[in-house]
């Protein structure tokens, strides 16, 4: 009898505990759902607090002017007495935008942010290419960053994580928010002449080391952009049109499976290639539209494959719309912008410093075409979310409303003062430079241990190895 009674009590306690746990779980889910609702509401409110000029400019990443002090070069002539600065969603830095010392680079990036704050404009994100080897804007200034093939040859994936973390710390300390890296393409006979050492290697290496790089950058609040999807041929898209043909087995093994693993790390972005990528008839699906357009302008590749089949929800970047591959295909910059956004590209990458002409194309179709407007609005949301993720913007509760009503304070989005000039602040200029130097020193030590003993003269030129 006592045993039965004890069993009943135990069963009751277990049931009560189960109900309590389920209630707590339901409460946690409700709180999380409410938090997401507030965040989405704050994003919408922030977006529509911007002028139409600021909103639509978010869709562009353009080359920046100068290398020491931000020199603003373009205004939007909207008919008013005071012309509005036309500031893009982001600026990309090329080699000629990189000053001669880390301190000057950091001062330059700070001047961009200062201008945006003074003009009360949406602050742009700042980005560059730091793949490694010869494709690295900070060669000779940051610690050595070998090309992808050498990383896969000399380091394990976990060691590669440390290499890329050190690079990310240096990028963030200098003021950069996003890196157009890593190259995630599998090395094949179709692309080896073009990619060469920029690829980590076969499908397994490409996915493993790409995941390591993406994880490292994003843990340090530098957005990673996986490139180039769905792939390249041996022709250089800067000069001519690349064309690639995949049979079913190769496409599955070398494109879909690696990128599916890579997207599991949630990179901030994917950069589309300008290649015409055609799939054979034996894929078991209707892939007849695969090779009709360059991938960067193709709804098939962006919507059907990248979004729906692979489930990617981040920012889709075009490659530079001024590359010859597009021009030779009949797409000037204005037509390319229109077609890219309709196809699902969220951010237009431009090597030019001025984008008023392309902006006006976006504004025209935004006002005339509902489908285009929907695509553009979705792009702006994604870009604002990225700016929150990398620390340019942040969520904040408006405590001033708490005493006015009985409702809880409203969540809003405000600029983050991540580069405070207060020397005692966590992100003061001096502390950033100290963090840069420490990461650079450790990066040199890592390079000396794992790469230097087998480095060729060509590699030493590529990384500009100087202590």
WOLIN-V728616 format. One record per residue. N is the residue number from 0. PHI is phi in degrees with one decimal (999 if undefined). PSI is psi in whole degrees, -180 to 180 (none if undefined). D_CENTER is the distance of its C-alpha to the mean C-alpha in Angstrom with 1 decimal. Layout:
[[N	PHI	PSI	D_CENTER] [N	PHI	PSI	D_CENTER]]
This chain:
[[0	999	-46	67.3] [1	-60.8	-39	65.4] [2	-63.6	-43	62.9] [3	-64.3	-42	62.4] [4	-62.8	-44	62.0] [5	-62.0	-40	59.5] [6	-64.1	-40	57.5] [7	-64.8	-44	57.5] [8	-61.2	-45	56.4] [9	-60.2	-44	53.6] [10	-62.0	-40	52.5] [11	-64.4	-44	52.5] [12	-62.3	-42	50.5] [13	-61.4	-43	47.9] [14	-63.5	-43	47.7] [15	-63.1	-42	47.4] [16	-62.9	-40	44.7] [17	-63.4	-43	42.8] [18	-63.6	-42	43.1] [19	-62.7	-45	41.9] [20	-63.4	-43	38.8] [21	-64.0	-39	38.0] [22	-64.5	-45	38.5] [23	-61.3	-40	36.1] [24	-63.8	-44	33.6] [25	-63.4	-41	34.1] [26	-62.9	-42	33.9] [27	-63.4	-41	30.6] [28	-65.2	-40	29.1] [29	-65.4	-42	30.5] [30	-63.9	-41	29.1] [31	-65.1	-42	25.6] [32	-63.5	-40	26.0] [33	-67.7	-39	27.2] [34	-62.5	-44	24.4] [35	-63.0	-39	21.8] [36	-62.0	-44	24.1] [37	-63.9	-41	24.2] [38	-63.2	-46	20.5] [39	-63.3	-39	20.1] [40	-65.1	-41	23.1] [41	-64.2	-39	21.8] [42	-63.0	-46	18.6] [43	-61.7	-43	20.9] [44	-64.3	-41	23.3] [45	-64.5	-47	20.8] [46	-57.5	-44	19.5] [47	-88.2	6	23.1] [48	-85.4	-15	24.1] [49	-81.4	152	22.2] [50	-67.6	163	24.2] [51	-59.4	-37	23.5] [52	-59.7	-48	22.5] [53	-65.1	-41	19.8] [54	-61.0	-52	18.6] [55	-72.1	-27	18.4] [56	-68.1	-20	16.9] [57	-60.8	-22	13.7] [58	-75.9	-9	13.0] [59	-111.5	143	13.0] [60	-121.9	119	11.3] [61	-124.8	164	14.4] [62	-70.4	145	16.0] [63	-94.4	155	17.6] [64	-91.6	137	21.4] [65	83.9	-175	23.1] [66	-149.3	4	22.4] [67	-130.9	-46	24.4] [68	-130.0	130	24.8] [69	-59.6	126	22.6] [70	-117.4	101	24.7] [71	-71.4	137	23.8] [72	-127.0	2	24.9] [73	-148.2	135	24.7] [74	-122.4	153	26.3] [75	-92.8	117	26.6] [76	-86.1	95	30.2] [77	-103.5	14	30.9] [78	91.8	-11	34.6] [79	-84.6	166	34.8] [80	-65.1	-42	36.4] [81	-98.3	114	33.3] [82	-73.4	142	30.5] [83	-87.7	134	27.0] [84	-61.7	136	24.3] [85	-98.8	93	21.7] [86	-104.6	126	18.4] [87	-74.2	173	15.2] [88	-63.1	-32	12.1] [89	-154.5	158	10.7] [90	-116.3	137	12.4] [91	-105.4	136	11.8] [92	-100.2	130	14.4] [93	-103.2	-179	16.6] [94	-57.6	-38	19.5] [95	-74.4	-6	21.9] [96	-95.6	-1	19.8] [97	-96.5	118	20.1] [98	-71.2	176	23.3] [99	-83.3	-11	25.8] [100	-136.8	155	25.3] [101	-57.6	-38	22.7] [102	-62.5	-40	24.6] [103	-70.9	-35	24.4] [104	-63.6	-47	20.6] [105	-63.8	-39	20.2] [106	-65.2	-37	22.9] [107	-66.0	-48	21.1] [108	-63.1	-36	17.8] [109	-62.7	-37	20.2] [110	-66.2	-30	22.1] [111	-66.1	-47	19.2] [112	-65.5	-39	18.8] [113	-62.2	-42	22.6] [114	-60.9	-45	23.0] [115	-61.0	-42	20.8] [116	-66.4	-42	22.8] [117	-65.6	-34	26.0] [118	-88.8	0	25.5] [119	55.3	44	24.3] [120	-108.1	160	21.2] [121	-63.7	126	17.8] [122	-71.7	133	15.9] [123	-79.5	153	13.1] [124	-84.0	153	9.9] [125	-116.5	132	10.5] [126	-144.1	168	8.7] [127	-162.4	177	10.5] [128	-101.6	115	11.2] [129	-132.2	71	12.6] [130	-76.0	-45	13.4] [131	128.9	161	17.0] [132	67.9	-135	20.4] [133	-75.5	-21	20.8] [134	-93.3	78	17.1] [135	-160.6	107	16.4] [136	-66.3	-17	16.8] [137	-104.6	20	18.3] [138	-57.7	130	21.0] [139	86.1	-10	24.2] [140	-110.9	-42	22.7] [141	-95.5	180	20.7] [142	-68.4	157	22.1] [143	-57.8	136	22.4] [144	-127.1	99	19.4] [145	-67.4	162	21.1] [146	-66.1	163	19.8] [147	-57.1	-42	18.6] [148	-60.4	-39	22.1] [149	-70.9	-35	23.7] [150	-61.7	-46	21.5] [151	-67.0	-29	22.6] [152	-75.6	-38	26.1] [153	-103.2	-20	26.6] [154	-124.2	151	24.6] [155	-77.9	164	24.5] [156	-56.5	-39	21.2] [157	-68.6	-37	22.0] [158	-67.9	-36	22.8] [159	-63.3	-35	19.6] [160	-57.3	-42	17.8] [161	-67.6	-41	19.8] [162	-57.2	-49	19.1] [163	-73.9	-28	15.3] [164	-64.4	-43	15.9] [165	-63.1	-39	18.1] [166	-65.3	-41	15.7] [167	-63.2	-42	13.0] [168	-60.5	-41	16.0] [169	-66.9	-42	17.0] [170	-60.9	-47	13.7] [171	-65.2	-38	13.7] [172	-63.9	-32	17.4] [173	-81.5	-10	17.1] [174	107.0	13	14.9] [175	-93.6	143	11.4] [176	-108.4	-18	8.5] [177	-150.1	143	5.5] [178	-123.6	127	6.6] [179	-79.1	72	6.8] [180	-164.6	157	8.6] [181	-93.7	166	10.5] [182	-76.5	118	12.7] [183	-103.9	2	13.7] [184	-71.0	140	16.6] [185	-70.6	136	20.1] [186	-77.4	124	22.5] [187	-136.6	175	25.3] [188	-66.4	-20	28.1] [189	-74.0	-24	26.3] [190	-131.1	0	23.5] [191	-63.1	-32	25.0] [192	-70.3	-34	26.2] [193	-82.9	-49	22.9] [194	-77.9	-44	20.6] [195	52.0	-123	23.3] [196	-78.5	0	22.1] [197	-74.4	-16	18.4] [198	-95.7	148	18.6] [199	-74.4	-17	19.5] [200	130.9	-140	22.4] [201	-68.7	-179	23.8] [202	-58.6	-42	22.1] [203	-66.9	-46	22.8] [204	-65.4	-41	21.5] [205	-59.0	-44	18.4] [206	-73.8	-44	17.5] [207	-62.8	-50	18.8] [208	-76.7	-31	17.3] [209	-63.8	-43	13.8] [210	-61.0	-41	14.1] [211	-61.9	-43	15.4] [212	-66.6	-47	12.7] [213	-59.7	-47	9.8] [214	-59.0	-44	12.3] [215	-65.1	-46	13.2] [216	-63.5	-47	10.1] [217	-75.7	-26	9.3] [218	-66.4	-22	13.0] [219	-103.6	19	13.0] [220	61.4	34	10.5] [221	-113.9	117	8.0] [222	-64.7	137	4.5] [223	-103.6	141	4.7] [224	-118.6	111	4.3] [225	-75.9	134	7.9] [226	-145.6	160	10.2] [227	-111.2	130	12.6] [228	-99.5	139	13.7] [229	-88.9	8	16.6] [230	144.5	175	17.7] [231	-128.5	163	19.6] [232	-102.6	-165	23.3] [233	-82.2	-12	25.2] [234	-78.2	138	25.1] [235	-79.6	118	22.8] [236	-65.1	-15	21.0] [237	-67.9	-24	21.4] [238	-115.7	-36	25.1] [239	-154.1	176	25.9] [240	-80.0	120	25.0] [241	-81.6	141	23.9] [242	-130.9	134	25.6] [243	-132.9	139	25.1] [244	-123.6	130	27.4] [245	-116.8	130	27.0] [246	-79.0	164	29.9] [247	-56.2	-48	29.3] [248	-65.4	-43	29.5] [249	-66.1	-40	27.2] [250	-63.0	-44	24.5] [251	-63.1	-46	24.8] [252	-74.0	-42	24.9] [253	-99.8	-13	22.4] [254	-121.6	-64	19.7] [255	-62.0	-51	20.0] [256	-65.5	-47	20.9] [257	-61.5	-45	18.5] [258	-68.1	-31	15.4] [259	-61.4	-42	17.0] [260	-66.9	-44	17.1] [261	-62.7	-42	13.6] [262	-68.4	-16	12.3] [263	-63.8	-20	14.6] [264	-87.4	2	12.3] [265	53.1	58	9.9] [266	-60.0	151	6.6] [267	-60.1	-34	3.9] [268	-150.8	165	3.9] [269	-125.1	132	7.0] [270	-101.9	125	8.5] [271	-80.9	148	12.1] [272	-86.0	161	15.1] [273	-91.8	9	18.0] [274	-74.6	149	20.5] [275	-83.7	110	23.2] [276	-110.9	114	23.0] [277	-109.5	140	26.3] [278	-108.4	141	27.4] [279	-66.1	167	31.0] [280	-76.0	-11	33.4] [281	-94.3	27	33.9] [282	-83.5	-11	30.7] [283	81.8	5	32.6] [284	-137.4	171	30.6] [285	-83.2	93	30.5] [286	-107.4	26	28.1] [287	-65.4	-23	30.2] [288	-90.8	1	27.4] [289	-60.0	-40	24.9] [290	-105.1	15	25.9] [291	-73.2	-32	26.9] [292	-133.2	160	23.8] [293	-56.5	144	21.0] [294	-56.1	-34	18.2] [295	-68.0	-14	15.9] [296	-118.2	14	18.7] [297	-108.1	117	19.9] [298	-64.1	-29	20.1] [299	-59.9	-50	21.5] [300	-73.9	-37	18.5] [301	-81.1	-50	15.9] [302	-84.3	-54	18.1] [303	-69.0	-45	20.8] [304	-92.5	-58	19.1] [305	-68.2	-47	15.3] [306	-77.8	-56	15.9] [307	-81.7	-49	19.5] [308	-74.1	-42	20.3] [309	-98.5	-12	17.3] [310	73.4	25	16.4] [311	-75.9	133	12.6] [312	-122.5	9	11.8] [313	-88.5	-158	8.1] [314	-84.4	129	6.7] [315	-97.6	119	8.4] [316	-99.7	142	8.2] [317	-76.2	161	11.6] [318	-78.7	176	12.6] [319	-53.3	122	14.7] [320	-76.4	-3	17.3] [321	-99.5	10	19.9] [322	-70.0	150	20.2] [323	-62.2	-27	23.7] [324	-56.7	-39	22.8] [325	-78.3	-43	22.3] [326	-59.8	-43	25.2] [327	-69.7	-18	27.5] [328	-89.8	2	26.7] [329	93.2	16	27.9] [330	-115.3	101	24.7] [331	-73.9	176	24.8] [332	-61.5	-39	21.9] [333	-67.8	-45	23.3] [334	-66.3	-39	24.0] [335	-62.6	-42	20.6] [336	-59.9	-48	18.9] [337	-61.4	-50	21.3] [338	-67.2	-38	21.1] [339	-63.9	-46	17.3] [340	-66.1	-42	17.0] [341	-61.5	-33	20.1] [342	-76.4	-18	18.7] [343	120.7	4	15.6] [344	-67.5	135	12.9] [345	-96.8	-28	11.1] [346	-138.8	123	9.9] [347	-90.4	120	12.4] [348	-93.2	128	11.7] [349	-132.2	136	15.0] [350	-85.7	-6	16.8] [351	-82.5	160	19.4] [352	-92.5	-18	19.9] [353	-117.6	141	21.5] [354	-139.0	19	20.4] [355	-59.3	-42	23.3] [356	-60.5	-47	24.6] [357	-70.2	-35	21.5] [358	-60.4	-43	21.1] [359	-63.6	-32	24.7] [360	-63.9	-45	24.1] [361	-61.8	-45	21.5] [362	-62.2	-40	24.0] [363	-61.7	-52	26.9] [364	-72.9	-26	25.5] [365	-63.1	-37	24.1] [366	-82.6	-21	27.7] [367	-104.6	-26	29.4] [368	-123.6	114	27.4] [369	-63.1	-40	26.8] [370	-65.6	-42	24.5] [371	-63.2	-44	22.4] [372	-61.4	-41	22.4] [373	-63.1	-44	21.3] [374	-62.0	-45	18.3] [375	-64.9	-43	17.4] [376	-61.9	-41	18.1] [377	-64.1	-39	15.8] [378	-63.2	-44	12.9] [379	-62.9	-40	13.8] [380	-60.0	-46	14.0] [381	-63.2	-39	10.5] [382	-69.3	-40	9.2] [383	-63.7	-42	12.0] [384	-60.9	-40	11.2] [385	-63.8	-41	7.7] [386	-63.7	-30	10.0] [387	-71.1	-45	12.4] [388	-60.5	-38	10.4] [389	-91.2	-2	9.7] [390	98.2	5	13.3] [391	-72.3	-39	13.6] [392	-119.7	160	15.4] [393	-147.2	158	17.5] [394	-81.2	146	20.0] [395	-151.2	144	23.7] [396	-87.5	136	27.0] [397	-83.1	90	29.4] [398	-67.5	-19	32.4] [399	-64.5	-22	34.5] [400	-86.5	-10	35.1] [401	-62.9	-37	36.4] [402	-85.7	-13	39.9] [403	-82.4	-33	40.1] [404	-136.2	171	39.9] [405	-82.4	-10	40.3] [406	-76.5	156	36.8] [407	-66.3	160	34.1] [408	-61.3	148	31.8] [409	-84.9	140	29.1] [410	-82.5	139	25.4] [411	-139.1	172	23.5] [412	-113.6	131	20.3] [413	-132.5	159	20.9] [414	-64.8	144	19.2] [415	-92.3	132	18.7] [416	-89.4	67	20.9] [417	-79.4	-9	18.8] [418	-125.0	56	20.5] [419	-61.6	143	24.1] [420	-87.8	-1	26.8] [421	-72.3	119	29.1] [422	-61.6	-25	30.0] [423	-83.4	-9	30.7] [424	-71.7	153	27.2] [425	-60.1	-34	24.8] [426	-108.5	32	22.3] [427	-61.7	157	25.0] [428	-56.0	-45	24.5] [429	-62.4	-44	27.0] [430	-67.1	-35	25.5] [431	-63.0	-42	22.1] [432	-68.0	-35	23.9] [433	-65.1	-42	25.9] [434	-64.7	-41	22.8] [435	-59.3	-48	21.4] [436	-64.3	-40	24.9] [437	-64.9	-43	25.3] [438	-67.5	-38	22.1] [439	-63.6	-43	23.1] [440	-61.7	-46	26.5] [441	-66.1	-35	25.5] [442	-62.9	-40	23.3] [443	-63.5	-42	26.3] [444	-62.0	-42	28.5] [445	-64.4	-43	26.2] [446	-64.6	-44	26.2] [447	-61.9	-35	30.0] [448	-76.8	-44	30.7] [449	-105.2	-25	28.7] [450	-112.2	-42	28.1] [451	-57.2	-40	30.6] [452	-59.2	-27	33.7] [453	-116.6	12	32.6] [454	-72.3	137	30.6] [455	-86.1	168	31.8] [456	-61.6	-36	32.5] [457	-63.8	-42	29.7] [458	-64.1	-42	27.2] [459	-62.7	-34	28.6] [460	-69.1	-39	28.1] [461	-66.6	-39	24.5] [462	-93.4	-8	23.6] [463	51.3	61	26.3] [464	-72.8	103	27.8] [465	-140.1	134	29.8] [466	-81.6	none	30.7]]
